Amino acid sequence: MHTGNADMLVAMTDGTQTARCSTRGCRADAVHAVVWNNPKLHTPDREKVWLACDEHVESLRSFLGVRSMLRYVEPLAERLARGDAPS
């Protein structure tokens, strides 16, 4: 499974942006923030975020979980309401 951040926020023709699932090839709207940290690379306070649609949230959670990198999963709307942008 490969994910990337480059296409997470997509500009729409009306000037707004929409969040896309981080799973390669998926073009679905993201509704979950999968928050993770690789302790071999990141300081303990660093949070990385992959965005997930309903179809891919469990596979992303599992991918990170077996590697002990998963912090938590939360609704993307809650994260954005706090002003926390994906990183």
ZIFENUR-V305030 format. One record per helix or strand. SS is the DSSP state (2 for helix, 1 for strand). FROM is the first residue (numbers start at 1). TO is the last residue. If there is no record, write none. Layout:
ss: [SS:SS]
from: [FROM:FROM]
to: [TO:TO]
This chain:
ss: [1:1:1:1:1:1:1:2:1:2]
from: [3:9:17:23:29:32:48:57:70:76]
to: [3:11:20:23:29:36:52:65:75:81]
